[in-house]
Amino acid sequence: MNNLIWFLRASRWARHPPSARMVKLVLAIVAAGLIILALEWLDLWPDWAQMQNGRGLRLPR
């Protein structure tokens, strides 16, 4: 990756930080993902929401 692009992006983000509403939205999405992960890890995820055959076929390269 080009470090200059990341520095420009970081400087723009520092000058115009996200709103509190956007931060709350991102935190809510991360929290929902962690809750789903915890339910699956504790084996409390319902059977109807699980995949039947995994990820499917993998094609050879």
PDB file of N, CA, C and O in Angstrom:
ATOM      1  N   MET A   1       0.835  -1.190   0.000  1.00  0.00           N
ATOM      2  CA  MET A   1       0.000   0.000   0.000  1.00  0.00           C
ATOM      3  C   MET A   1       0.874   1.245   0.000  1.00  0.00           C
ATOM      4  O   MET A   1       2.014   1.236   0.462  1.00  0.00           O
ATOM      5  N   ASN A   2       0.318   2.273  -0.515  1.00  0.00           N
ATOM      6  CA  ASN A   2       1.025   3.531  -0.578  1.00  0.00           C
ATOM      7  C   ASN A   2       0.812   4.291   0.739  1.00  0.00           C
ATOM      8  O   ASN A   2      -0.313   4.669   1.065  1.00  0.00           O
ATOM      9  N   ASN A   3       1.894   4.511   1.492  1.00  0.00           N
ATOM     10  CA  ASN A   3       1.779   5.161   2.792  1.00  0.00           C
ATOM     11  C   ASN A   3       1.315   6.600   2.685  1.00  0.00           C
ATOM     12  O   ASN A   3       0.641   7.096   3.588  1.00  0.00           O
ATOM     13  N   LEU A   4       1.659   7.282   1.601  1.00  0.00           N
ATOM     14  CA  LEU A   4       1.251   8.674   1.438  1.00  0.00           C
ATOM     15  C   LEU A   4      -0.272   8.788   1.379  1.00  0.00           C
ATOM     16  O   LEU A   4      -0.851   9.712   1.950  1.00  0.00           O
ATOM     17  N   ILE A   5      -0.910   7.863   0.697  1.00  0.00           N
ATOM     18  CA  ILE A   5      -2.375   7.887   0.612  1.00  0.00           C
ATOM     19  C   ILE A   5      -2.980   7.696   1.992  1.00  0.00           C
ATOM     20  O   ILE A   5      -3.960   8.356   2.338  1.00  0.00           O
ATOM     21  N   TRP A   6      -2.400   6.792   2.788  1.00  0.00           N
ATOM     22  CA  TRP A   6      -2.927   6.554   4.134  1.00  0.00           C
ATOM     23  C   TRP A   6      -2.706   7.765   5.033  1.00  0.00           C
ATOM     24  O   TRP A   6      -3.553   8.075   5.871  1.00  0.00           O
ATOM     25  N   PHE A   7      -1.569   8.459   4.870  1.00  0.00           N
ATOM     26  CA  PHE A   7      -1.335   9.674   5.642  1.00  0.00           C
ATOM     27  C   PHE A   7      -2.326  10.769   5.264  1.00  0.00           C
ATOM     28  O   PHE A   7      -2.823  11.478   6.139  1.00  0.00           O
ATOM     29  N   LEU A   8      -2.616  10.915   3.992  1.00  0.00           N
ATOM     30  CA  LEU A   8      -3.607  11.899   3.559  1.00  0.00           C
ATOM     31  C   LEU A   8      -4.993  11.558   4.099  1.00  0.00           C
ATOM     32  O   LEU A   8      -5.733  12.442   4.533  1.00  0.00           O
ATOM     33  N   ARG A   9      -5.333  10.296   4.071  1.00  0.00           N
ATOM     34  CA  ARG A   9      -6.633   9.872   4.593  1.00  0.00           C
ATOM     35  C   ARG A   9      -6.723  10.120   6.098  1.00  0.00           C
ATOM     36  O   ARG A   9      -7.758  10.562   6.596  1.00  0.00           O
ATOM     37  N   ALA A  10      -5.638   9.835   6.822  1.00  0.00           N
ATOM     38  CA  ALA A  10      -5.624  10.055   8.265  1.00  0.00           C
ATOM     39  C   ALA A  10      -5.707  11.537   8.601  1.00  0.00           C
ATOM     40  O   ALA A  10      -6.378  11.921   9.559  1.00  0.00           O
ATOM     41  N   SER A  11      -5.027  12.375   7.816  1.00  0.00           N
ATOM     42  CA  SER A  11      -5.088  13.809   8.093  1.00  0.00           C
ATOM     43  C   SER A  11      -6.482  14.360   7.820  1.00  0.00           C
ATOM     44  O   SER A  11      -6.970  15.215   8.560  1.00  0.00           O
ATOM     45  N   ARG A  12      -7.126  13.874   6.759  1.00  0.00           N
ATOM     46  CA  ARG A  12      -8.494  14.304   6.468  1.00  0.00           C
ATOM     47  C   ARG A  12      -9.443  13.854   7.573  1.00  0.00           C
ATOM     48  O   ARG A  12     -10.346  14.596   7.959  1.00  0.00           O
ATOM     49  N   TRP A  13      -9.240  12.636   8.086  1.00  0.00           N
ATOM     50  CA  TRP A  13     -10.082  12.113   9.160  1.00  0.00           C
ATOM     51  C   TRP A  13      -9.862  12.907  10.447  1.00  0.00           C
ATOM     52  O   TRP A  13     -10.807  13.125  11.205  1.00  0.00           O
ATOM     53  N   ALA A  14      -8.615  13.343  10.703  1.00  0.00           N
ATOM     54  CA  ALA A  14      -8.324  14.134  11.897  1.00  0.00           C
ATOM     55  C   ALA A  14      -8.956  15.524  11.807  1.00  0.00           C
ATOM     56  O   ALA A  14      -9.392  16.075  12.818  1.00  0.00           O
ATOM     57  N   ARG A  15      -9.006  16.087  10.607  1.00  0.00           N
ATOM     58  CA  ARG A  15      -9.613  17.408  10.440  1.00  0.00           C
ATOM     59  C   ARG A  15     -11.137  17.355  10.488  1.00  0.00           C
ATOM     60  O   ARG A  15     -11.781  18.278  10.987  1.00  0.00           O
ATOM     61  N   HIS A  16     -11.705  16.282   9.972  1.00  0.00           N
ATOM     62  CA  HIS A  16     -13.163  16.113   9.931  1.00  0.00           C
ATOM     63  C   HIS A  16     -13.526  14.760  10.527  1.00  0.00           C
ATOM     64  O   HIS A  16     -13.817  13.822   9.784  1.00  0.00           O
ATOM     65  N   PRO A  17     -13.515  14.637  11.853  1.00  0.00           N
ATOM     66  CA  PRO A  17     -13.816  13.352  12.469  1.00  0.00           C
ATOM     67  C   PRO A  17     -15.273  12.946  12.252  1.00  0.00           C
ATOM     68  O   PRO A  17     -16.122  13.798  11.992  1.00  0.00           O
ATOM     69  N   PRO A  18     -15.564  11.658  12.357  1.00  0.00           N
ATOM     70  CA  PRO A  18     -16.946  11.210  12.159  1.00  0.00           C
ATOM     71  C   PRO A  18     -17.843  11.731  13.284  1.00  0.00           C
ATOM     72  O   PRO A  18     -17.382  12.027  14.387  1.00  0.00           O
ATOM     73  N   SER A  19     -19.113  11.832  12.977  1.00  0.00           N
ATOM     74  CA  SER A  19     -20.067  12.313  13.974  1.00  0.00           C
ATOM     75  C   SER A  19     -20.290  11.246  15.045  1.00  0.00           C
ATOM     76  O   SER A  19     -19.953  10.078  14.855  1.00  0.00           O
ATOM     77  N   ALA A  20     -20.852  11.661  16.155  1.00  0.00           N
ATOM     78  CA  ALA A  20     -21.135  10.724  17.244  1.00  0.00           C
ATOM     79  C   ALA A  20     -22.126   9.654  16.781  1.00  0.00           C
ATOM     80  O   ALA A  20     -22.056   8.502  17.209  1.00  0.00           O
ATOM     81  N   ARG A  21     -23.037  10.046  15.911  1.00  0.00           N
ATOM     82  CA  ARG A  21     -24.019   9.085  15.384  1.00  0.00           C
ATOM     83  C   ARG A  21     -23.334   7.988  14.573  1.00  0.00           C
ATOM     84  O   ARG A  21     -23.699   6.818  14.687  1.00  0.00           O
ATOM     85  N   MET A  22     -22.341   8.356  13.751  1.00  0.00           N
ATOM     86  CA  MET A  22     -21.621   7.371  12.949  1.00  0.00           C
ATOM     87  C   MET A  22     -20.795   6.445  13.840  1.00  0.00           C
ATOM     88  O   MET A  22     -20.716   5.243  13.584  1.00  0.00           O
ATOM     89  N   VAL A  23     -20.183   6.998  14.876  1.00  0.00           N
ATOM     90  CA  VAL A  23     -19.397   6.176  15.799  1.00  0.00           C
ATOM     91  C   VAL A  23     -20.307   5.180  16.508  1.00  0.00           C
ATOM     92  O   VAL A  23     -19.945   4.013  16.660  1.00  0.00           O
ATOM     93  N   LYS A  24     -21.482   5.627  16.944  1.00  0.00           N
ATOM     94  CA  LYS A  24     -22.438   4.728  17.598  1.00  0.00           C
ATOM     95  C   LYS A  24     -22.898   3.631  16.641  1.00  0.00           C
ATOM     96  O   LYS A  24     -23.042   2.477  17.043  1.00  0.00           O
ATOM     97  N   LEU A  25     -23.129   3.987  15.382  1.00  0.00           N
ATOM     98  CA  LEU A  25     -23.555   2.998  14.394  1.00  0.00           C
ATOM     99  C   LEU A  25     -22.495   1.929  14.196  1.00  0.00           C
ATOM    100  O   LEU A  25     -22.810   0.739  14.172  1.00  0.00           O
ATOM    101  N   VAL A  26     -21.243   2.341  14.054  1.00  0.00           N
ATOM    102  CA  VAL A  26     -20.157   1.378  13.860  1.00  0.00           C
ATOM    103  C   VAL A  26     -19.999   0.490  15.088  1.00  0.00           C
ATOM    104  O   VAL A  26     -19.815  -0.720  14.957  1.00  0.00           O
ATOM    105  N   LEU A  27     -20.068   1.077  16.276  1.00  0.00           N
ATOM    106  CA  LEU A  27     -19.959   0.283  17.507  1.00  0.00           C
ATOM    107  C   LEU A  27     -21.123  -0.697  17.654  1.00  0.00           C
ATOM    108  O   LEU A  27     -20.935  -1.810  18.146  1.00  0.00           O
ATOM    109  N   ALA A  28     -22.315  -0.297  17.234  1.00  0.00           N
ATOM    110  CA  ALA A  28     -23.468  -1.200  17.294  1.00  0.00           C
ATOM    111  C   ALA A  28     -23.294  -2.375  16.332  1.00  0.00           C
ATOM    112  O   ALA A  28     -23.652  -3.504  16.669  1.00  0.00           O
ATOM    113  N   ILE A  29     -22.755  -2.127  15.152  1.00  0.00           N
ATOM    114  CA  ILE A  29     -22.525  -3.202  14.187  1.00  0.00           C
ATOM    115  C   ILE A  29     -21.464  -4.164  14.705  1.00  0.00           C
ATOM    116  O   ILE A  29     -21.611  -5.379  14.579  1.00  0.00           O
ATOM    117  N   VAL A  30     -20.396  -3.627  15.287  1.00  0.00           N
ATOM    118  CA  VAL A  30     -19.347  -4.488  15.857  1.00  0.00           C
ATOM    119  C   VAL A  30     -19.902  -5.301  17.018  1.00  0.00           C
ATOM    120  O   VAL A  30     -19.600  -6.488  17.143  1.00  0.00           O
ATOM    121  N   ALA A  31     -20.716  -4.672  17.874  1.00  0.00           N
ATOM    122  CA  ALA A  31     -21.311  -5.382  19.006  1.00  0.00           C
ATOM    123  C   ALA A  31     -22.244  -6.496  18.526  1.00  0.00           C
ATOM    124  O   ALA A  31     -22.247  -7.584  19.100  1.00  0.00           O
ATOM    125  N   ALA A  32     -23.032  -6.237  17.483  1.00  0.00           N
ATOM    126  CA  ALA A  32     -23.926  -7.271  16.950  1.00  0.00           C
ATOM    127  C   ALA A  32     -23.115  -8.451  16.410  1.00  0.00           C
ATOM    128  O   ALA A  32     -23.490  -9.607  16.610  1.00  0.00           O
ATOM    129  N   GLY A  33     -22.024  -8.165  15.737  1.00  0.00           N
ATOM    130  CA  GLY A  33     -21.173  -9.239  15.233  1.00  0.00           C
ATOM    131  C   GLY A  33     -20.553 -10.049  16.360  1.00  0.00           C
ATOM    132  O   GLY A  33     -20.471 -11.274  16.271  1.00  0.00           O
ATOM    133  N   LEU A  34     -20.121  -9.382  17.409  1.00  0.00           N
ATOM    134  CA  LEU A  34     -19.547 -10.097  18.553  1.00  0.00           C
ATOM    135  C   LEU A  34     -20.595 -10.940  19.276  1.00  0.00           C
ATOM    136  O   LEU A  34     -20.287 -12.025  19.768  1.00  0.00           O
ATOM    137  N   ILE A  35     -21.832 -10.445  19.342  1.00  0.00           N
ATOM    138  CA  ILE A  35     -22.907 -11.223  19.967  1.00  0.00           C
ATOM    139  C   ILE A  35     -23.190 -12.480  19.148  1.00  0.00           C
ATOM    140  O   ILE A  35     -23.355 -13.564  19.708  1.00  0.00           O
ATOM    141  N   ILE A  36     -23.246 -12.340  17.838  1.00  0.00           N
ATOM    142  CA  ILE A  36     -23.473 -13.504  16.973  1.00  0.00           C
ATOM    143  C   ILE A  36     -22.327 -14.497  17.112  1.00  0.00           C
ATOM    144  O   ILE A  36     -22.556 -15.704  17.191  1.00  0.00           O
ATOM    145  N   LEU A  37     -21.106 -14.000  17.143  1.00  0.00           N
ATOM    146  CA  LEU A  37     -19.946 -14.868  17.315  1.00  0.00           C
ATOM    147  C   LEU A  37     -19.996 -15.597  18.651  1.00  0.00           C
ATOM    148  O   LEU A  37     -19.685 -16.787  18.716  1.00  0.00           O
ATOM    149  N   ALA A  38     -20.382 -14.900  19.718  1.00  0.00           N
ATOM    150  CA  ALA A  38     -20.470 -15.531  21.036  1.00  0.00           C
ATOM    151  C   ALA A  38     -21.566 -16.591  21.066  1.00  0.00           C
ATOM    152  O   ALA A  38     -21.382 -17.659  21.650  1.00  0.00           O
ATOM    153  N   LEU A  39     -22.710 -16.300  20.437  1.00  0.00           N
ATOM    154  CA  LEU A  39     -23.788 -17.288  20.398  1.00  0.00           C
ATOM    155  C   LEU A  39     -23.364 -18.543  19.642  1.00  0.00           C
ATOM    156  O   LEU A  39     -23.682 -19.661  20.049  1.00  0.00           O
ATOM    157  N   GLU A  40     -22.649 -18.349  18.547  1.00  0.00           N
ATOM    158  CA  GLU A  40     -22.186 -19.496  17.782  1.00  0.00           C
ATOM    159  C   GLU A  40     -21.139 -20.284  18.563  1.00  0.00           C
ATOM    160  O   GLU A  40     -21.146 -21.514  18.541  1.00  0.00           O
ATOM    161  N   TRP A  41     -20.238 -19.583  19.253  1.00  0.00           N
ATOM    162  CA  TRP A  41     -19.174 -20.243  20.015  1.00  0.00           C
ATOM    163  C   TRP A  41     -19.741 -21.009  21.211  1.00  0.00           C
ATOM    164  O   TRP A  41     -19.217 -22.063  21.572  1.00  0.00           O
ATOM    165  N   LEU A  42     -20.808 -20.491  21.828  1.00  0.00           N
ATOM    166  CA  LEU A  42     -21.449 -21.162  22.956  1.00  0.00           C
ATOM    167  C   LEU A  42     -22.446 -22.223  22.505  1.00  0.00           C
ATOM    168  O   LEU A  42     -23.119 -22.836  23.334  1.00  0.00           O
ATOM    169  N   ASP A  43     -22.545 -22.442  21.204  1.00  0.00           N
ATOM    170  CA  ASP A  43     -23.446 -23.419  20.608  1.00  0.00           C
ATOM    171  C   ASP A  43     -24.911 -23.111  20.922  1.00  0.00           C
ATOM    172  O   ASP A  43     -25.718 -24.020  21.117  1.00  0.00           O
ATOM    173  N   LEU A  44     -25.240 -21.825  20.967  1.00  0.00           N
ATOM    174  CA  LEU A  44     -26.613 -21.387  21.198  1.00  0.00           C
ATOM    175  C   LEU A  44     -27.265 -20.862  19.923  1.00  0.00           C
ATOM    176  O   LEU A  44     -28.416 -20.427  19.945  1.00  0.00           O
ATOM    177  N   TRP A  45     -26.531 -20.903  18.814  1.00  0.00           N
ATOM    178  CA  TRP A  45     -27.050 -20.433  17.538  1.00  0.00           C
ATOM    179  C   TRP A  45     -28.071 -21.442  17.034  1.00  0.00           C
ATOM    180  O   TRP A  45     -27.782 -22.639  17.042  1.00  0.00           O
ATOM    181  N   PRO A  46     -29.255 -21.015  16.594  1.00  0.00           N
ATOM    182  CA  PRO A  46     -30.290 -21.957  16.181  1.00  0.00           C
ATOM    183  C   PRO A  46     -29.889 -22.759  14.939  1.00  0.00           C
ATOM    184  O   PRO A  46     -29.126 -22.291  14.095  1.00  0.00           O
ATOM    185  N   ASP A  47     -30.419 -23.962  14.856  1.00  0.00           N
ATOM    186  CA  ASP A  47     -30.089 -24.841  13.737  1.00  0.00           C
ATOM    187  C   ASP A  47     -30.570 -24.290  12.398  1.00  0.00           C
ATOM    188  O   ASP A  47     -29.913 -24.499  11.378  1.00  0.00           O
ATOM    189  N   TRP A  48     -31.695 -23.596  12.384  1.00  0.00           N
ATOM    190  CA  TRP A  48     -32.212 -23.083  11.117  1.00  0.00           C
ATOM    191  C   TRP A  48     -31.327 -21.990  10.533  1.00  0.00           C
ATOM    192  O   TRP A  48     -31.437 -21.681   9.346  1.00  0.00           O
ATOM    193  N   ALA A  49     -30.456 -21.401  11.338  1.00  0.00           N
ATOM    194  CA  ALA A  49     -29.608 -20.318  10.849  1.00  0.00           C
ATOM    195  C   ALA A  49     -28.217 -20.796  10.446  1.00  0.00           C
ATOM    196  O   ALA A  49     -27.370 -19.985  10.075  1.00  0.00           O
ATOM    197  N   GLN A  50     -27.974 -22.099  10.515  1.00  0.00           N
ATOM    198  CA  GLN A  50     -26.665 -22.621  10.160  1.00  0.00           C
ATOM    199  C   GLN A  50     -26.661 -23.097   8.715  1.00  0.00           C
ATOM    200  O   GLN A  50     -27.696 -23.466   8.160  1.00  0.00           O
ATOM    201  N   MET A  51     -25.476 -23.079   8.120  1.00  0.00           N
ATOM    202  CA  MET A  51     -25.328 -23.534   6.738  1.00  0.00           C
ATOM    203  C   MET A  51     -25.349 -25.059   6.703  1.00  0.00           C
ATOM    204  O   MET A  51     -24.877 -25.712   7.633  1.00  0.00           O
ATOM    205  N   GLN A  52     -25.890 -25.615   5.641  1.00  0.00           N
ATOM    206  CA  GLN A  52     -25.996 -27.061   5.525  1.00  0.00           C
ATOM    207  C   GLN A  52     -24.690 -27.705   5.078  1.00  0.00           C
ATOM    208  O   GLN A  52     -24.238 -28.675   5.686  1.00  0.00           O
ATOM    209  N   ASN A  53     -24.080 -27.173   4.017  1.00  0.00           N
ATOM    210  CA  ASN A  53     -22.939 -27.847   3.406  1.00  0.00           C
ATOM    211  C   ASN A  53     -21.638 -27.055   3.509  1.00  0.00           C
ATOM    212  O   ASN A  53     -20.695 -27.352   2.776  1.00  0.00           O
ATOM    213  N   GLY A  54     -21.555 -26.103   4.353  1.00  0.00           N
ATOM    214  CA  GLY A  54     -20.328 -25.333   4.454  1.00  0.00           C
ATOM    215  C   GLY A  54     -20.231 -24.274   3.379  1.00  0.00           C
ATOM    216  O   GLY A  54     -21.239 -23.671   3.008  1.00  0.00           O
ATOM    217  N   ARG A  55     -19.036 -24.040   2.875  1.00  0.00           N
ATOM    218  CA  ARG A  55     -18.802 -22.941   1.944  1.00  0.00           C
ATOM    219  C   ARG A  55     -19.028 -23.309   0.487  1.00  0.00           C
ATOM    220  O   ARG A  55     -19.001 -22.419  -0.363  1.00  0.00           O
ATOM    221  N   GLY A  56     -19.243 -24.530   0.169  1.00  0.00           N
ATOM    222  CA  GLY A  56     -19.479 -24.893  -1.227  1.00  0.00           C
ATOM    223  C   GLY A  56     -18.221 -25.398  -1.895  1.00  0.00           C
ATOM    224  O   GLY A  56     -17.198 -25.633  -1.251  1.00  0.00           O
ATOM    225  N   LEU A  57     -18.321 -25.560  -3.209  1.00  0.00           N
ATOM    226  CA  LEU A  57     -17.200 -26.096  -3.966  1.00  0.00           C
ATOM    227  C   LEU A  57     -16.089 -25.084  -4.121  1.00  0.00           C
ATOM    228  O   LEU A  57     -16.340 -23.886  -4.251  1.00  0.00           O
ATOM    229  N   ARG A  58     -14.876 -25.561  -4.106  1.00  0.00           N
ATOM    230  CA  ARG A  58     -13.730 -24.715  -4.413  1.00  0.00           C
ATOM    231  C   ARG A  58     -13.168 -25.157  -5.743  1.00  0.00           C
ATOM    232  O   ARG A  58     -12.793 -26.316  -5.919  1.00  0.00           O
ATOM    233  N   LEU A  59     -13.114 -24.243  -6.665  1.00  0.00           N
ATOM    234  CA  LEU A  59     -12.632 -24.562  -8.000  1.00  0.00           C
ATOM    235  C   LEU A  59     -11.110 -24.578  -8.008  1.00  0.00           C
ATOM    236  O   LEU A  59     -10.475 -23.732  -7.377  1.00  0.00           O
ATOM    237  N   PRO A  60     -10.519 -25.540  -8.722  1.00  0.00           N
ATOM    238  CA  PRO A  60      -9.046 -25.556  -8.809  1.00  0.00           C
ATOM    239  C   PRO A  60      -8.559 -24.377  -9.646  1.00  0.00           C
ATOM    240  O   PRO A  60      -9.246 -23.907 -10.553  1.00  0.00           O
ATOM    241  N   ARG A  61      -7.384 -23.923  -9.322  1.00  0.00           N
ATOM    242  CA  ARG A  61      -6.804 -22.780 -10.042  1.00  0.00           C
ATOM    243  C   ARG A  61      -6.141 -23.211 -11.312  1.00  0.00           C
ATOM    244  O   ARG A  61      -5.602 -22.378 -12.040  1.00  0.00           O
TER     245      ARG A  61
END
